[in-house]
Amino acid sequence: NHGGYLRPVANITRGQIAKQVSVAAGFGDDPGPQIYTDVPTTQTFFPYINRLTNRGLVGGYPCGGPNEPCDSLNRPYFRPGANATRGQVAKIDANAAGYSDTPGAQQYEVVLPGSTFYDFIWRLSERGLVNGYPCGGSREQCGCGSLPDFRPSANATAGQARTSVANRFSPACHCSTASPTHC
């Protein structure tokens, strides 16, 4: 069968999550001109990436790194085909939702206050929109507080991203990673 189907355990890319969040949030504004060297106006995810960037919700990587030469305008790279991490998905979701409340106490073992994605993960977790992995699991170590682990640097799966986006932007459909296809 050549029909489309969901792959909930496949990793989600930065371009795919940009599209999911942009569409779910109802962002339909003019994407404007090309911002990133690797996201020309003909690129599949161009309008979604630009809409999020124009709103200050996502950013890219400076040109000049390995295999990312600067173009004549020194535009950054977005890396739309790169896997998105759980921390990046949390940041995009929380920013698109407009959450800006001041984070409280630490909720996850390895997501320390002041770390890159702490605020975003805290904001979503506080609302019950995301969760972590129990302390003592196959990849988790228990610290002093026996907090769960969020794995912010792990690649996000399509099912995890879909769950996070659906829980935030479709509140009547509160789903879990165990059954993300019901949303």
C-alpha positions as CSV (number, residue, x, y, z in Angstrom):
1,N,0.0,0.0,0.0
2,H,1.4,3.4,-1.0
3,G,-1.0,5.4,1.1
4,G,0.2,7.7,3.8
5,Y,0.5,6.3,7.3
6,L,1.8,7.5,10.7
7,R,5.2,6.3,12.0
8,P,4.9,7.1,15.7
9,V,8.3,5.6,16.6
10,A,10.2,7.3,13.8
11,N,12.3,10.4,14.7
12,I,10.8,13.7,13.8
13,T,12.8,16.3,12.0
14,R,13.1,20.0,12.7
15,G,11.2,20.8,9.5
16,Q,8.4,18.4,10.4
17,I,7.9,19.8,13.9
18,A,7.9,23.3,12.5
19,K,5.1,22.4,10.2
20,Q,3.1,20.6,12.9
21,V,3.3,23.4,15.4
22,S,2.7,26.2,12.8
23,V,-0.4,24.4,11.5
24,A,-1.7,23.5,15.0
25,A,-1.2,27.0,16.2
26,G,-3.1,28.4,13.2
27,F,-0.1,30.5,11.9
28,G,-1.0,31.3,8.3
29,D,0.7,34.7,7.9
30,D,2.9,35.5,4.9
31,P,6.2,33.7,5.5
32,G,8.2,36.5,3.9
33,P,11.6,36.1,2.1
34,Q,14.1,33.3,2.6
35,I,15.8,33.4,6.0
36,Y,18.0,30.3,6.1
37,T,20.6,29.2,3.5
38,D,19.2,25.6,3.6
39,V,15.5,26.6,3.5
40,P,14.9,28.2,0.1
41,T,11.3,29.2,-0.8
42,T,11.0,25.9,-2.7
43,Q,11.7,23.8,0.3
44,T,8.7,21.8,1.6
45,F,8.8,23.3,5.1
46,F,9.7,26.9,4.1
47,P,6.5,28.6,5.1
48,Y,6.2,26.9,8.4
49,I,9.9,27.5,9.4
50,N,9.7,31.1,8.4
51,R,6.5,31.7,10.2
52,L,7.9,30.4,13.4
53,T,11.2,32.3,12.9
54,N,9.4,35.5,12.1
55,R,7.6,35.2,15.5
56,G,10.9,34.6,17.3
57,L,9.9,31.0,18.2
58,V,12.8,29.1,16.5
59,G,16.2,29.9,15.4
60,G,19.0,28.4,13.4
61,Y,22.8,27.9,13.4
62,P,25.4,30.4,12.2
63,C,26.9,29.7,8.8
64,G,30.6,28.8,8.5
65,G,30.5,25.5,10.3
66,P,31.5,22.2,8.8
67,N,29.6,21.6,5.5
68,E,27.7,24.9,6.1
69,P,29.4,27.6,4.2
70,C,28.2,31.1,4.3
71,D,26.2,32.3,1.3
72,S,26.6,35.9,0.0
73,L,24.1,37.1,2.7
74,N,25.7,35.1,5.6
75,R,22.3,33.5,6.3
76,P,22.2,30.9,9.1
77,Y,21.2,27.3,8.6
78,F,18.0,25.7,10.0
79,R,18.8,22.1,9.3
80,P,15.2,21.1,8.4
81,G,16.2,17.4,7.9
82,A,18.0,17.0,11.2
83,N,16.3,15.1,14.0
84,A,14.6,17.3,16.6
85,T,15.4,16.6,20.2
86,R,12.8,16.4,23.0
87,G,14.2,19.6,24.4
88,Q,13.8,21.4,21.0
89,V,10.2,20.2,20.7
90,A,9.4,21.4,24.2
91,K,10.9,24.8,23.3
92,I,8.9,25.2,20.1
93,D,5.6,24.0,21.7
94,A,5.9,26.2,24.8
95,N,6.9,29.3,22.7
96,A,4.2,28.8,20.2
97,A,1.7,28.4,23.0
98,G,2.9,31.7,24.5
99,Y,3.8,30.2,27.8
100,S,6.1,32.6,29.7
101,D,5.4,31.9,33.4
102,T,8.4,31.8,35.8
103,P,9.5,28.2,36.3
104,G,9.5,26.7,39.8
105,A,11.2,23.7,41.3
106,Q,13.2,21.2,39.3
107,Q,11.0,18.4,37.9
108,Y,13.5,16.1,36.1
109,E,16.8,14.6,37.2
110,V,18.9,15.9,34.3
111,V,17.0,19.0,33.4
112,L,18.7,21.4,35.8
113,P,17.5,25.0,36.5
114,G,19.2,27.3,34.1
115,S,19.9,24.7,31.5
116,T,19.0,25.4,27.9
117,F,15.5,23.8,27.8
118,Y,14.6,24.0,31.5
119,D,12.0,26.8,31.3
120,F,10.2,25.3,28.3
121,I,10.1,21.7,29.7
122,W,9.0,23.0,33.1
123,R,6.1,25.1,31.5
124,L,4.8,22.1,29.5
125,S,5.3,19.6,32.3
126,E,3.6,21.8,34.9
127,R,0.5,21.8,32.7
128,G,0.6,18.0,32.3
129,L,1.4,18.3,28.5
130,V,4.6,16.3,28.6
131,N,6.2,13.8,31.0
132,G,9.4,11.9,31.5
133,Y,10.7,8.5,32.2
134,P,10.6,7.0,35.7
135,C,13.7,7.0,37.9
136,G,15.4,3.6,37.8
137,G,14.4,2.7,34.2
138,S,16.7,1.0,31.8
139,R,18.5,4.3,30.9
140,E,17.8,6.4,34.0
141,Q,19.7,6.8,37.1
142,C,18.1,7.8,40.4
143,G,19.6,10.9,42.0
144,C,19.1,12.2,45.4
145,G,15.6,13.3,44.7
146,S,14.6,10.3,42.6
147,L,13.2,12.6,40.0
148,P,12.2,11.2,36.6
149,D,14.3,11.8,33.5
150,F,13.1,13.9,30.6
151,R,16.0,13.0,28.1
152,P,16.1,16.5,26.6
153,S,18.9,15.6,24.2
154,A,17.3,12.4,22.9
155,N,15.7,12.5,19.5
156,A,12.0,13.1,19.7
157,T,9.8,10.6,18.0
158,A,6.9,11.5,15.8
159,G,4.5,10.1,18.4
160,Q,6.0,12.1,21.2
161,A,5.9,15.3,19.2
162,R,2.4,14.7,18.0
163,T,1.3,14.0,21.6
164,S,2.8,17.2,22.8
165,V,1.4,19.3,20.0
166,A,-2.1,17.7,20.3
167,N,-2.2,18.1,24.1
168,R,-1.4,21.8,23.8
169,F,-3.3,22.9,20.7
170,S,-6.2,20.4,20.8
171,P,-7.2,20.4,24.5
172,A,-10.3,18.3,23.9
173,C,-8.0,15.6,22.8
174,H,-5.6,14.9,25.7
175,C,-3.6,12.0,24.5
176,S,-0.6,10.0,25.7
177,T,2.4,8.6,24.0
178,A,0.9,5.2,24.5
179,S,-1.9,6.0,22.0
180,P,-0.9,9.1,20.0
181,T,-2.9,8.0,16.9
182,H,-6.2,8.8,18.7
183,C,-5.5,12.5,18.4
